[in-house]
């Protein structure tokens, strides 16, 4: 089978969906399939064909002011010609689109369909109906995060987007999805529920996955890593990924302040870009009196990232946006770490509350902090939950599980079936 992936980003070090795609591509190649990727770059000099992680990648140039995304993303004409040539040369049986909502554009799905490919689309987020990350659904502080309003409508979207609001955007996207996409997939049941509430057909849930490490870091190396960061024998909470208020960084700092009196040795390991932490969150940490407890590592990848996971006692994902899946949860579970995750989105399909960690509402800061405290107090509970999480990862969330489920969807698309099997 010839499979062509669509994604906005070609760097596997940026974004969980991109890492997943390259890991999936490796499995497909091992099984004898031909695989390539269509991606985009902002610099015209980088718009070349290359090989990344063993996969052929076509990088197309697209650069425009993002305030026009609601218009350009429907049909990015800069992509038309180059994409047509790739489709003619590669002649894919299946196009599997992961990210198209900025530079590739939704018309690319129509091009793929017109070229004779079956089109499979995986929604990793809510942007097929929302202009951003669905930050409005829970009602915020005023509602304690307890509201549930997930449908797009003019009274919400126009005040939110103002001059960026594009009449007819969602209607056009829905039309493309209905006419050009053979199988529409989501990464969590929670995401599927929200998309269906906005009138979008969902065919199946395929949870994200990871390719487990052949070997976990050596304990001596982990100890040396802790010493280098000044962690010593401290109890360590960790969070990682994109540092943004919507990822709950500010809420976690509030929790750290609540936990500090009981745990004088407690540290928070922030695995993300240091300049963002320093600019946007360190002032809050200083106001709360916990700045000296925060260790900002900067952006990590490779072996250093694995050492950071291994150095933590508890992993935290306190997002206050709709967090559709959270691949970092699986990466922490790989290291046998209990996870305390947000109740907003798909984390509860990965982290079993009271079994492999806890699920909590980050707006309820004291309640969330108490779940962290239970783990920080009890090393046996940390170990037990971490081991169960590790077992759950291997049972349900490996890249081999994902690849088999994807192949069933590809075969269903090729057969024109409504459901695989």
Wavefront OBJ file of the C-alpha trace (Angstrom):
o trace
v 0.000 0.000 0.000
v 1.170 3.543 -0.756
v 0.403 5.914 2.108
v 0.936 9.674 2.027
v 0.726 11.620 5.274
v -0.338 15.261 5.484
v 0.998 17.348 8.373
v 1.840 21.009 8.877
v 5.106 20.300 10.723
v 7.983 18.126 9.555
v 10.153 18.180 12.697
v 9.432 15.067 14.835
v 10.706 16.951 17.886
v 7.797 19.400 17.685
v 4.341 18.157 18.558
v 2.953 14.821 19.685
v 1.008 14.188 16.473
v 4.207 14.551 14.427
v 6.131 12.105 16.639
v 3.244 9.671 16.342
v 3.201 9.983 12.558
v 6.916 9.202 12.150
v 6.717 6.253 14.542
v 3.731 4.954 12.589
v 5.645 5.439 9.328
v 8.467 3.241 10.642
v 6.033 0.427 11.393
v 4.452 0.749 7.950
v 7.830 0.586 6.227
v 8.787 -2.510 8.213
v 5.590 -4.138 6.979
v 6.483 -3.415 3.362
v 4.348 -0.350 2.649
v 5.621 2.729 0.815
v 5.295 5.893 2.881
v 5.895 9.606 2.350
v 4.970 12.874 4.053
v 3.728 16.225 2.754
v 4.573 19.064 5.123
v 5.124 22.829 5.024
v 7.865 25.324 5.835
v 7.918 29.101 6.233
v 11.312 29.597 4.557
v 11.182 29.141 0.768
v 14.806 27.942 0.803
v 13.725 24.937 2.890
v 10.972 23.916 0.466
v 12.816 20.835 -0.731
v 12.387 17.091 -0.637
v 14.302 15.461 2.200
v 14.404 12.344 4.371
v 13.480 12.558 8.059
v 13.687 9.554 10.353
v 13.913 7.323 7.295
v 10.760 8.731 5.676
v 10.611 10.695 2.441
v 9.293 14.213 3.156
v 8.048 16.790 0.648
v 8.270 20.261 2.223
v 6.080 22.908 0.594
v 6.430 26.636 1.121
v 3.600 28.581 2.742
v 3.895 31.810 4.668
v 1.209 34.390 5.367
v -0.026 36.515 8.310
v -1.876 34.117 10.600
v -4.638 36.633 11.218
v -5.932 35.455 7.832
v -5.936 31.771 8.767
v -9.728 31.467 8.755
v -9.630 32.414 5.054
v -6.395 30.865 3.779
v -6.837 27.544 5.581
v -9.959 26.799 3.559
v -7.959 26.911 0.324
v -4.276 27.787 0.356
v -3.610 28.350 -3.346
v 0.162 28.382 -2.765
v -0.122 24.649 -2.084
v -2.210 23.642 -5.114
v 0.460 23.232 -7.788
v 3.195 21.573 -5.698
v 0.693 19.212 -4.081
v -0.802 18.235 -7.434
v 2.657 17.250 -8.685
v 3.336 15.148 -5.567
v 0.003 13.363 -5.842
v 0.652 12.627 -9.512
v 4.145 11.284 -8.817
v 3.522 9.316 -5.610
v 0.009 8.076 -6.523
v -1.049 7.218 -2.958
v -3.680 4.610 -2.244
v -4.417 6.391 1.038
v -3.797 9.939 2.191
v -3.777 10.122 5.991
v -4.125 13.747 7.102
v -3.074 14.722 10.611
v -2.756 18.529 10.553
v -4.022 20.771 7.748
v -5.708 23.694 9.491
v -3.149 26.430 8.776
v -0.867 25.937 5.784
v -1.900 22.812 3.888
v -5.532 23.833 4.091
v -8.734 21.845 3.787
v -8.759 22.030 -0.001
v -5.756 19.696 0.070
v -8.149 16.942 1.176
v -10.274 17.609 -1.906
v -7.175 17.474 -4.100
v -6.218 14.110 -2.630
v -9.708 12.749 -3.217
v -9.798 14.049 -6.797
v -6.430 12.378 -7.450
v -7.992 9.006 -6.663
v -6.745 8.469 -3.106
v -8.906 7.393 -0.212
v -8.708 10.060 2.484
v -8.401 9.334 6.198
v -8.417 12.321 8.533
v -7.343 12.210 12.184
v -8.577 15.110 14.306
v -6.044 15.817 17.045
v -7.850 18.916 18.269
v -11.064 20.922 17.916
v -9.998 23.253 15.123
v -12.406 21.804 12.586
v -15.047 23.905 14.370
v -13.111 26.153 16.773
v -10.621 28.870 15.876
v -8.331 27.891 18.747
v -8.268 25.277 21.528
v -11.818 25.479 22.934
v -10.864 27.581 25.935
v -14.395 28.796 26.602
v -16.322 25.605 27.343
v -15.797 25.273 31.099
v -16.826 28.765 32.250
v -13.434 29.527 33.813
v -12.921 30.638 37.400
v -16.454 32.001 37.708
v -17.944 28.563 37.103
v -15.157 26.644 38.810
v -14.568 24.877 35.510
v -17.928 23.155 35.856
v -19.797 24.625 32.884
v -20.188 22.527 29.754
v -20.790 24.534 26.613
v -18.931 23.075 23.656
v -20.970 24.158 20.643
v -19.766 26.884 18.307
v -22.221 29.704 17.673
v -22.098 33.341 16.604
v -22.740 34.744 20.080
v -19.554 33.079 21.354
v -17.285 33.011 18.315
v -17.673 36.598 17.074
v -16.755 38.246 20.431
v -13.866 35.781 20.763
v -12.415 36.248 17.266
v -13.709 39.720 16.371
v -12.132 40.703 13.018
v -10.663 37.219 12.580
v -14.124 35.687 12.475
v -14.844 34.330 9.006
v -18.537 33.815 8.125
v -19.085 30.425 6.553
v -15.762 28.965 7.762
v -17.241 26.055 9.696
v -19.870 25.309 7.074
v -17.163 25.034 4.415
v -14.955 22.808 6.580
v -17.874 20.500 7.340
v -18.644 20.277 3.615
v -15.057 19.226 2.822
v -15.054 16.645 5.613
v -18.306 15.132 4.393
v -17.411 15.043 0.701
v -13.665 14.380 0.660
v -12.952 12.321 3.788
v -13.648 8.584 3.718
v -12.811 7.910 7.380
v -12.874 10.588 10.069
v -10.965 9.567 13.194
v -10.431 11.167 16.603
v -7.730 10.602 19.214
v -10.137 10.273 22.152
v -13.779 9.542 22.827
v -13.972 12.896 24.598
v -12.941 14.687 21.409
v -15.444 12.641 19.440
v -18.233 13.700 21.788
v -17.396 17.375 21.305
v -17.141 17.090 17.511
v -20.439 15.263 17.261
v -22.041 18.013 19.338
v -20.947 20.369 16.564
v -22.473 18.270 13.804
v -19.286 16.523 12.638
v -19.374 12.868 11.639
v -16.936 10.717 13.616
v -16.223 7.196 12.396
v -13.869 5.848 15.055
v -11.551 6.634 17.966
v -7.887 5.703 17.574
v -6.061 6.642 20.733
v -2.579 8.072 20.367
v 0.333 5.773 21.064
v 4.079 5.700 21.532
v 6.924 3.422 20.544
v 8.236 2.197 23.915
v 11.911 2.605 24.641
v 14.065 -0.499 24.326
v 15.781 0.451 27.595
v 14.883 2.904 30.319
v 17.633 5.212 31.665
v 20.203 3.704 33.992
v 19.502 4.611 37.653
v 23.025 5.956 38.066
v 22.502 8.326 35.140
v 19.180 9.456 36.614
v 20.863 10.166 39.934
v 23.585 12.168 38.184
v 20.915 14.100 36.267
v 19.137 14.974 39.517
v 22.414 16.157 41.020
v 23.173 18.359 37.994
v 19.804 20.076 38.363
v 20.175 20.504 42.098
v 17.311 18.116 42.887
v 19.290 15.827 45.185
v 16.903 13.757 47.308
v 13.978 16.146 46.857
v 10.490 14.988 45.986
v 9.899 16.051 42.390
v 6.747 16.874 40.475
v 7.183 17.366 36.745
v 5.241 18.772 33.836
v 6.313 19.008 30.212
v 5.446 20.192 26.744
v 4.224 23.554 25.504
v 4.245 26.097 28.339
v 1.041 28.094 28.159
v -1.535 29.363 30.625
v -4.067 27.008 29.004
v -1.809 24.071 29.897
v -2.344 24.907 33.560
v 1.134 26.142 34.425
v -0.264 28.948 36.586
v -2.616 26.564 38.388
v 0.256 24.202 39.104
v 2.254 27.022 40.665
v -0.705 27.719 42.967
v -0.742 24.040 43.914
v 2.989 24.130 44.562
v 2.439 26.987 47.016
v -0.232 24.963 48.851
v 1.989 21.883 49.035
v 5.194 23.650 50.102
v 4.484 23.830 53.871
v 3.952 20.066 54.132
v 6.790 19.142 51.764
v 9.733 21.488 52.400
v 11.926 19.495 49.987
v 9.425 19.622 47.098
v 10.601 20.755 43.645
v 8.743 21.343 40.390
v 10.541 20.326 37.198
v 9.260 22.381 34.260
v 10.247 20.686 30.992
v 9.632 23.372 28.381
v 11.136 26.456 26.823
v 12.979 28.408 29.520
v 12.394 31.835 28.009
v 8.631 31.306 28.104
v 8.759 30.218 31.736
v 10.946 33.163 32.719
v 8.796 35.698 30.903
v 5.298 34.404 31.585
v 5.384 32.324 34.772
v 8.397 33.125 36.931
v 6.820 36.428 38.113
v 3.820 34.467 39.407
v 6.114 31.950 41.097
v 7.896 34.831 42.811
v 4.610 36.329 44.022
v 3.610 32.949 45.441
v 6.980 32.494 47.128
v 7.851 29.289 45.238
v 10.263 30.533 42.577
v 13.211 28.765 44.216
v 11.309 25.479 44.082
v 10.915 25.592 40.296
v 13.615 24.060 38.109
v 13.176 25.126 34.485
v 15.089 22.767 32.208
v 14.513 24.401 28.849
v 13.298 22.338 25.898
v 14.401 18.714 26.186
v 14.521 15.835 23.744
v 16.276 12.514 23.256
v 18.099 10.947 26.190
v 17.903 14.106 28.295
v 14.114 14.124 28.082
v 13.983 10.497 29.191
v 16.247 11.290 32.150
v 13.873 14.080 33.162
v 10.876 11.759 33.130
v 12.829 9.203 35.137
v 13.914 11.839 37.673
v 10.317 12.743 38.570
v 8.255 11.185 41.341
v 4.884 12.398 40.030
v 3.912 13.704 36.599
v 1.262 16.400 36.268
v -0.886 17.524 33.302
v -3.184 20.223 34.730
v -4.539 21.685 31.459
v -7.456 24.100 31.710
v -8.137 23.895 27.972
v -9.794 20.899 26.328
v -6.769 18.587 26.297
v -7.738 16.084 23.627
v -5.309 13.310 24.627
v -1.947 14.258 26.147
v 0.834 12.067 24.791
v 3.062 13.139 27.690
v 0.858 11.018 29.957
v 1.960 7.905 28.073
v 5.592 9.011 28.113
v 5.443 9.368 31.898
v 3.692 5.992 32.261
v 6.538 4.429 30.279
v 8.803 5.450 33.151
v 6.387 3.976 35.706
v 5.341 7.391 37.003
v 1.859 8.025 38.409
v 0.066 10.832 36.585
v -2.320 13.440 37.990
v -4.165 14.698 34.932
v -6.872 17.163 34.051
v -10.484 16.087 33.816
v -10.902 18.251 30.707
v -10.608 16.129 27.578
v -9.240 12.668 26.920
v -6.757 12.141 29.760
v -9.302 10.086 31.696
v -9.208 7.526 28.875
v -5.488 7.056 29.519
v -5.038 7.687 33.244
v -7.381 5.532 35.326
v -8.505 7.558 38.333
v -7.339 5.899 41.537
v -5.547 3.130 39.621
v -2.679 4.595 37.556
v -2.936 8.102 38.992
v -5.696 10.630 39.544
v -8.043 12.750 37.429
v -8.967 16.171 38.821
v -10.291 19.620 37.962
v -7.375 22.097 37.957
v -9.727 24.978 38.786
v -10.316 23.209 42.125
v -6.751 23.935 43.208
v -6.952 22.568 46.754
v -8.598 19.302 45.675
v -6.099 18.813 42.878
v -3.205 19.569 45.241
v -4.508 17.003 47.728
v -4.273 14.276 45.094
v -0.684 15.288 44.467
v -0.073 15.245 48.219
v -1.385 11.677 48.515
v 1.272 10.536 46.081
v 4.028 12.667 47.535
v 3.340 11.230 51.009
v 3.289 7.588 49.965
v 6.170 6.072 47.960
v 4.428 2.683 47.904
v 1.342 4.224 46.285
v 3.553 5.968 43.730
v 5.245 2.695 42.886
v 1.983 0.724 42.636
v 0.256 3.293 40.442
v 3.351 3.684 38.297
v 3.571 -0.061 37.701
v -0.109 -0.258 36.765
v 0.321 2.636 34.351
v 3.281 0.898 32.748
v 1.203 -2.250 32.260
v -1.682 -0.235 30.825
v 0.629 1.445 28.316
v 1.829 -1.896 26.959
v -1.676 -3.339 26.896
v -3.381 -0.538 24.972
v -1.126 2.292 23.790
v 1.889 1.013 21.855
v 2.565 2.039 18.273
v 1.931 -1.549 17.156
v -1.627 -1.349 18.544
v -2.081 1.951 16.744
v -0.689 0.681 13.437
v -3.043 -2.315 13.402
v -6.043 -0.086 14.130
v -4.963 2.354 11.402
v -4.600 -0.409 8.853
v -8.178 -1.492 9.568
v -9.293 2.063 8.857
v -7.246 2.225 5.632
v -8.767 -1.044 4.443
v -12.256 0.199 5.312
v -11.629 3.384 3.348
v -10.377 1.436 0.343
v -13.373 -0.896 0.522
v -15.778 2.016 0.904
v -17.122 0.459 4.093
v -18.748 2.507 6.819
v -17.015 0.508 9.547
v -13.967 -1.769 9.531
v -14.576 -5.503 9.880
l 1 2 3 4 5 6 7 8 9 10 11 12 13 14 15 16 17 18 19 20 21 22 23 24 25 26 27 28 29 30 31 32 33 34 35 36 37 38 39 40 41 42 43 44 45 46 47 48 49 50 51 52 53 54 55 56 57 58 59 60 61 62 63 64 65 66 67 68 69 70 71 72 73 74 75 76 77 78 79 80 81 82 83 84 85 86 87 88 89 90 91 92 93 94 95 96 97 98 99 100 101 102 103 104 105 106 107 108 109 110 111 112 113 114 115 116 117 118 119 120 121 122 123 124 125 126 127 128 129 130 131 132 133 134 135 136 137 138 139 140 141 142 143 144 145 146 147 148 149 150 151 152 153 154 155 156 157 158 159 160 161 162 163 164 165 166 167 168 169 170 171 172 173 174 175 176 177 178 179 180 181 182 183 184 185 186 187 188 189 190 191 192 193 194 195 196 197 198 199 200 201 202 203 204 205 206 207 208 209 210 211 212 213 214 215 216 217 218 219 220 221 222 223 224 225 226 227 228 229 230 231 232 233 234 235 236 237 238 239 240 241 242 243 244 245 246 247 248 249 250 251 252 253 254 255 256 257 258 259 260 261 262 263 264 265 266 267 268 269 270 271 272 273 274 275 276 277 278 279 280 281 282 283 284 285 286 287 288 289 290 291 292 293 294 295 296 297 298 299 300 301 302 303 304 305 306 307 308 309 310 311 312 313 314 315 316 317 318 319 320 321 322 323 324 325 326 327 328 329 330 331 332 333 334 335 336 337 338 339 340 341 342 343 344 345 346 347 348 349 350 351 352 353 354 355 356 357 358 359 360 361 362 363 364 365 366 367 368 369 370 371 372 373 374 375 376 377 378 379 380 381 382 383 384 385 386 387 388 389 390 391 392 393 394 395 396 397 398 399 400 401 402 403 404 405 406 407 408 409 410 411 412 413 414 415 416 417 418 419 420 421
